[in-house]
């Protein structure tokens, strides 16, 4: 059995690569991505499935890294990318943009601007410590949720349908270029790995980290910015997609351990693979229609998370 973190990181990379291949193959019709299909198959792969699979992989990686950072920041295994209210503020921005601007790019622009506002709203609480930051995030999320309900109640039927579809997770209408998502993800990953040793110490407790000379307040601030930026981009690209940022870091910790120099890249790879599989399933189950990808991540995520809880309790006992 392979035990080294490097070999298990290879397993995560193989999972992501296999998911991408399966995502390219699945859909209304099965297409062999490695075979010599018809010209129509080549057009479908190049113009439709490849950009969407790449978007799903990028969004999954962003959400998984964000979840890993926030779980370390607040010291709570239930932390996930939306816990600071960034997704709620992004949803408010997207709905306002759909109502006032229209156009294909409106949800992405509105969601990103809304996520910026949500991030600025929680930044003053960073210096108060993880517990108060978490409480502030929960309260802000409730506020944004109320504003989402208010905004939805003012929409007409076409706009309401579009807003609800976006909020349930919609990779098909992503208007952000994949190069932007991957560039931002790569920068965030490099910063996270560079801070890996400090994050490992922070995971043992703020007092322990401060004793070792780490500027805990500065590290908190950086983590909030990293998590909010990656979450904001993911929400702008795909709407609200749950469970990826919650279950993937847990699964990776069981697979590879807690050192962040391995945890973060493995989380990015596994998050990418999971969302690609969820999106492929959403496209294939009721083809030619498709299910919201957020529904599929919940259907996959709930039993997976419960299994991880049981597995972790057995491992700890």
Number of C-alpha atoms within 10 A of each C-alpha: 4 8 9 9 17 13 13 18 21 13 18 24 19 15 17 24 17 15 23 25 19 21 29 27 19 21 22 15 12 12 20 16 18 9 9 10 11 10 9 9 17 17 11 15 19 13 11 13 21 18 18 23 27 20 28 33 30 30 32 28 34 35 35 35 34 33 32 29 27 29 20 23 27 21 17 14 15 14 21 26 30 28 21 28 27 32 32 28 31 34 33 29 28 31 29 22 22 24 22 11 14 13 10 12 18 20 34 29 21 23 31 26 21 27 29 19 15 26 24 14 17 19 18 12 18 21 14 11 15 19 15 14 23 22 14 21 23 16 15 21 21 14 14 21 18 14 16 20 11 12 18 20 10 11 17 10 10 10 17 18 13 16 24 16 17 29 23 18 24 24 21 21 16 23 17 17 11 19 12 12 21 18 12 17 24 17 11 21 20 14 14 23 18 13 16 18 14 19 26 16 19 23 21 12 16 21 12 13 18 14 10 12 9 17 13 20 14 11 17 25 16 17 21 20 18 24 27 27 22 24 29 29 27 31 33 31 31 28 31 22 29 21 25 31 30 26 25 29 30 24 21 26 18 14 17 22 15 19 17 25 19 19 24 27 23 31 33 32 28 31 32 32 29 26 32 30 28 26 29 28 21 22 21 19 14 12 13 10 11 18 21 21 31 27 17 22 22 16 13 16 20 13 11 15 17 12 13 16 15 11 13 15 10 9 9 7 5
